[in-house]
């Protein structure tokens, strides 16, 4: 077991450095120029993320994902037989109140929807099986400063372990719900110490949320908290705009299950329902059909295999 794998396995995340100052500035410029051109400006636009097709085709974020240091980290954490999930997203000032969540939340929802908590031939077995490991990776283009403008995420270290405390799955499911509530309401959490140009790989079961900026950045934070709305930070100076490039990856054994869950969500909500948009956009990108010849060569040379 490598040191990197052990850190990820114990804490639920791994933090590394990826980009130089020049590269950070270049990517910020490219992303904001595209955003301004397509969505007018940050004062009037309500769009706070670029979808998988925009991220892949317009901004070609594969050039970031396939960098050697990041691929090497993923190889150590997932093994050398992992798959790239095309949930490519670029968040632009995407900040939500009460945003604690896990990225495997929809898989956990299957347990409520399709199974009694006391009957387990079910998704939890796959979630806790190491061969079904799934991660999210964020590439941050600004420092995380929770007491100022935010810029990254907060997490509850080791919280990915709460789904496998006793080995009795029906008990673990109930315990996880209780512990998760206590963690987010009363427990301590840590702002990820990411700097501009860093990446953070974290387990899809790690409890996390976007780091909130200081209250003075908002006209009436209490009203926003009562209404549970998206934080209104569209009029910030350009240098303070939060930009994060996100993607996911999983072990090969997990890939088919991931797609199965996507299609289940689309069918449950209806293809045109906004609730299904996230899963629909992922399934609309397929390999090799959705990739250019240059992107395919880049992936092959980097030994990265898309789902």
C-alpha positions as CSV (number, residue, x, y, z in Angstrom):
1,X,0.0,0.0,0.0
2,X,1.5,3.4,-1.0
3,X,1.6,6.4,1.3
4,X,-0.7,8.2,-1.0
5,X,-3.3,5.3,-1.0
6,X,-3.1,5.1,2.8
7,X,-3.7,8.8,3.3
8,X,-6.7,8.6,0.9
9,X,-8.0,5.5,2.6
10,X,-7.6,6.8,6.1
11,X,-8.7,10.4,5.7
12,X,-10.9,10.2,2.5
13,X,-8.9,12.6,0.4
14,X,-5.5,13.3,-1.2
15,X,-4.2,16.8,-1.9
16,X,-1.6,17.6,-4.5
17,X,-0.2,20.4,-6.7
18,X,-0.7,20.6,-10.4
19,X,-0.5,24.1,-12.1
20,X,2.0,26.9,-12.2
21,X,1.0,30.6,-11.7
22,X,1.2,31.1,-15.4
23,X,-1.0,28.1,-16.1
24,X,-3.5,29.2,-13.5
25,X,-3.9,32.6,-15.1
26,X,-4.2,31.1,-18.5
27,X,-7.0,28.8,-17.5
28,X,-8.8,31.5,-15.6
29,X,-8.7,33.8,-18.6
30,X,-9.8,31.0,-21.0
31,X,-12.7,30.0,-18.8
32,X,-14.0,33.5,-18.0
33,X,-13.7,34.6,-21.7
34,X,-15.8,31.7,-22.8
35,X,-18.3,32.3,-20.0
36,X,-18.7,36.0,-20.7
37,X,-19.0,35.4,-24.4
38,X,-21.7,32.7,-24.1
39,X,-23.6,33.9,-21.0
40,X,-23.2,37.7,-21.2
41,X,-21.7,38.5,-17.8
42,X,-21.7,37.4,-14.2
43,X,-24.1,40.1,-13.0
44,X,-27.0,38.9,-15.1
45,X,-26.3,35.3,-15.6
46,X,-27.7,32.7,-13.2
47,X,-25.6,29.9,-14.7
48,X,-23.0,28.8,-12.2
49,X,-21.4,25.8,-13.9
50,X,-20.4,24.8,-17.4
51,X,-21.8,21.4,-18.4
52,X,-19.8,18.3,-19.5
53,X,-20.1,19.1,-23.2
54,X,-18.9,22.7,-22.8
55,X,-16.1,21.6,-20.5
56,X,-15.0,18.9,-22.9
57,X,-15.5,20.5,-26.3
58,X,-15.2,24.2,-25.7
59,X,-12.5,24.3,-23.1
60,X,-10.8,20.9,-23.6
61,X,-10.2,20.2,-19.9
62,X,-8.7,16.8,-20.8
63,X,-5.4,18.8,-21.1
64,X,-5.6,19.2,-17.3
65,X,-7.0,15.8,-16.4
66,X,-4.2,13.9,-18.4
67,X,-1.3,15.7,-16.7
68,X,1.2,13.2,-15.4
69,X,1.1,14.1,-11.7
70,X,-2.7,13.8,-11.6
71,X,-2.8,10.6,-13.5
72,X,-0.1,9.1,-11.3
73,X,-2.1,10.0,-8.2
74,X,-5.3,8.4,-9.6
75,X,-3.3,5.3,-10.5
76,X,-2.1,4.9,-6.9
77,X,-5.6,5.6,-5.4
78,X,-7.7,3.6,-7.9
79,X,-5.2,1.2,-9.3
80,X,-4.0,1.2,-12.9
81,X,-7.4,0.0,-14.3
82,X,-9.6,2.9,-13.6
83,X,-12.2,4.7,-15.7
84,X,-12.7,8.5,-16.3
85,X,-16.3,9.4,-15.7
86,X,-17.5,12.2,-18.1
87,X,-19.3,14.3,-15.4
88,X,-16.9,17.2,-16.4
89,X,-18.1,20.4,-14.8
90,X,-16.5,23.8,-14.3
91,X,-18.1,25.7,-11.3
92,X,-18.1,29.4,-11.5
93,X,-19.0,31.0,-8.1
94,X,-21.1,28.0,-7.4
95,X,-21.9,28.4,-3.7
96,X,-24.9,26.9,-2.0
97,X,-26.2,27.3,1.6
98,X,-26.6,24.1,3.7
99,X,-24.7,22.3,0.9
100,X,-23.4,19.3,2.9
101,X,-23.6,16.2,0.7
102,X,-21.8,13.1,-0.6
103,X,-21.2,12.5,-4.3
104,X,-22.5,8.9,-4.0
105,X,-25.8,10.3,-2.7
106,X,-27.9,9.0,-5.5
107,X,-26.5,5.5,-5.0
108,X,-27.5,5.7,-1.4
109,X,-31.0,6.9,-2.4
110,X,-31.5,3.6,-4.1
111,X,-31.6,2.0,-0.7
112,X,-34.6,4.1,0.3
113,X,-36.4,3.8,-3.1
114,X,-35.9,0.1,-4.0
115,X,-35.1,-1.7,-0.7
116,X,-36.2,-1.9,2.8
117,X,-33.3,-0.8,5.1
118,X,-33.6,-4.2,6.7
119,X,-33.2,-6.2,3.5
120,X,-29.7,-6.0,1.9
121,X,-29.0,-7.6,-1.4
122,X,-28.4,-4.0,-2.4
123,X,-26.3,-1.0,-3.5
124,X,-24.6,-0.6,-0.1
125,X,-22.7,-3.8,-0.6
126,X,-21.2,-2.3,-3.8
127,X,-20.6,1.1,-2.1
128,X,-18.4,-0.4,0.6
129,X,-16.6,-2.9,-1.6
130,X,-13.1,-1.5,-2.4
131,X,-13.4,-2.8,-5.9
132,X,-16.2,-0.3,-6.5
133,X,-14.2,2.8,-5.4
134,X,-15.3,6.1,-6.9
135,X,-13.7,9.5,-6.5
136,X,-14.3,13.2,-7.3
137,X,-11.4,15.4,-8.2
138,X,-11.4,19.2,-8.1
139,X,-8.8,21.4,-9.7
140,X,-8.9,24.8,-7.9
141,X,-7.9,28.1,-9.7
142,X,-7.8,30.2,-6.5
143,X,-6.8,29.8,-2.8
144,X,-9.4,28.5,-0.4
145,X,-10.0,31.3,2.1
146,X,-13.1,30.6,4.0
147,X,-12.9,33.8,6.1
148,X,-12.6,35.8,2.9
149,X,-13.9,34.7,-0.5
150,X,-14.0,31.0,-0.1
151,X,-12.6,29.1,-3.1
152,X,-12.6,25.5,-2.2
153,X,-14.5,23.0,-0.1
154,X,-14.9,22.0,3.6
155,X,-14.9,18.4,4.5
156,X,-15.5,16.1,7.5
157,X,-12.3,14.0,7.6
158,X,-12.8,10.2,7.8
159,X,-16.6,10.6,7.2
160,X,-16.5,8.1,4.4
161,X,-16.0,5.4,7.0
162,X,-19.4,5.8,8.6
163,X,-21.0,3.4,6.0
164,X,-18.9,0.5,7.2
165,X,-18.6,0.7,11.0
166,X,-19.8,-2.7,12.2
167,X,-19.9,-4.8,9.1
168,X,-23.6,-5.4,9.8
169,X,-25.0,-3.5,6.8
170,X,-28.6,-2.9,7.9
171,X,-27.2,-1.5,11.2
172,X,-24.5,0.6,9.3
173,X,-27.1,2.2,7.1
174,X,-29.1,3.5,10.1
175,X,-25.9,4.5,12.0
176,X,-24.6,6.4,9.0
177,X,-27.8,8.5,8.8
178,X,-27.6,9.5,12.4
179,X,-23.8,10.1,12.5
180,X,-24.0,12.1,9.2
181,X,-26.6,14.4,10.8
182,X,-24.6,14.9,13.9
183,X,-21.4,15.6,11.9
184,X,-23.0,18.3,9.8
185,X,-25.0,20.0,12.6
186,X,-22.7,19.8,15.6
187,X,-19.4,18.3,14.6
188,X,-16.1,20.0,13.4
189,X,-15.2,20.3,9.8
190,X,-12.1,21.4,8.0
191,X,-11.6,23.8,5.1
192,X,-9.4,22.0,2.5
193,X,-6.1,23.8,2.5
194,X,-6.0,24.1,-1.3
195,X,-4.1,26.8,-3.0
196,X,-4.5,28.0,-6.6
197,X,-3.3,25.3,-8.9
198,X,-3.9,22.5,-6.5
199,X,-6.0,19.4,-7.0
200,X,-8.0,17.5,-4.3
201,X,-9.1,13.9,-4.9
202,X,-11.8,12.8,-2.4
203,X,-13.9,9.7,-1.8
204,X,-17.4,9.9,-3.2
205,X,-18.7,9.0,0.3
206,X,-16.8,11.9,2.0
207,X,-19.1,14.5,3.5
208,X,-18.3,17.9,2.1
209,X,-19.6,21.3,0.9
210,X,-18.4,24.4,-0.8
211,X,-16.4,26.8,1.6
212,X,-18.6,29.8,2.3
213,X,-17.1,33.3,2.0
214,X,-17.2,35.8,4.8
215,X,-20.6,37.3,5.6
216,X,-19.6,40.8,4.6
217,X,-19.6,39.7,1.0
218,X,-23.4,39.5,1.1
219,X,-26.0,42.2,1.6
220,X,-28.3,40.1,3.9
221,X,-26.9,36.7,4.6
222,X,-29.6,35.9,7.1
223,X,-32.4,36.2,4.5
224,X,-30.4,34.0,2.2
225,X,-30.0,31.4,4.9
226,X,-33.7,31.4,5.6
227,X,-34.6,31.1,1.9
228,X,-31.9,28.4,1.3
229,X,-31.1,30.1,-2.1
230,X,-27.9,30.1,-4.1
231,X,-25.6,32.7,-2.7
232,X,-25.7,35.9,-4.7
233,X,-22.0,36.5,-5.6
234,X,-22.3,37.3,-9.3
235,X,-21.0,40.9,-8.9
236,X,-17.6,40.0,-7.4
237,X,-14.3,41.4,-8.8
238,X,-12.8,39.0,-11.4
239,X,-9.9,38.1,-9.2
240,X,-12.3,36.8,-6.5
241,X,-14.4,34.7,-8.8
242,X,-14.3,31.0,-7.7
243,X,-13.5,28.6,-10.5
244,X,-13.2,24.9,-9.9
245,X,-12.8,22.2,-12.6
246,X,-14.4,18.9,-11.5
247,X,-14.5,15.4,-12.8
248,X,-14.9,11.9,-11.4
249,X,-13.3,8.5,-11.8
250,X,-13.9,5.0,-10.6
251,X,-12.6,1.5,-10.6
252,X,-13.4,-0.4,-13.8
253,X,-15.8,-2.7,-11.9
254,X,-17.8,0.3,-10.7
255,X,-18.2,1.7,-14.2
256,X,-21.2,-0.3,-15.3
257,X,-23.0,0.3,-12.0
258,X,-22.4,4.1,-12.4
259,X,-24.1,4.2,-15.8
260,X,-26.9,1.9,-14.6
261,X,-27.6,4.5,-11.8
262,X,-27.5,7.4,-14.3
263,X,-30.1,5.7,-16.5
264,X,-32.2,4.8,-13.5
265,X,-32.3,8.5,-12.5
266,X,-33.2,9.6,-16.0
267,X,-36.1,7.1,-16.2
268,X,-37.3,8.0,-12.7
269,X,-37.5,11.7,-13.3
270,X,-38.2,11.8,-17.0
271,X,-35.7,12.7,-19.7
272,X,-36.8,16.3,-19.9
273,X,-37.2,16.9,-16.2
274,X,-34.5,19.4,-14.9
275,X,-33.8,16.9,-12.0
276,X,-32.5,14.4,-14.6
277,X,-30.3,17.0,-16.4
278,X,-27.1,16.0,-14.5
279,X,-27.3,12.3,-15.3
280,X,-28.6,13.0,-18.9
281,X,-25.6,15.2,-19.7
282,X,-23.2,12.5,-18.5
283,X,-24.8,9.8,-20.6
284,X,-24.8,12.0,-23.7
285,X,-21.0,11.8,-23.7
286,X,-19.6,8.5,-25.0
287,X,-16.2,7.2,-25.9
288,X,-14.9,7.4,-28.6
289,X,-17.9,9.1,-30.4
290,X,-17.9,12.3,-28.4
291,X,-14.1,12.9,-28.5
292,X,-12.0,14.5,-31.2
293,X,-9.1,12.6,-32.7
294,X,-6.6,14.8,-30.8
295,X,-8.4,14.1,-27.6
296,X,-8.4,10.3,-28.2
297,X,-4.7,10.4,-28.9
298,X,-4.1,12.4,-25.7
299,X,-6.1,9.9,-23.7
300,X,-4.3,7.0,-25.2
301,X,-0.8,8.5,-24.7
302,X,-1.7,9.2,-21.0
303,X,-3.2,5.7,-20.6
304,X,-6.5,7.2,-19.4
305,X,-9.6,5.2,-20.4
306,X,-13.0,7.0,-20.4
307,X,-16.2,5.4,-19.4
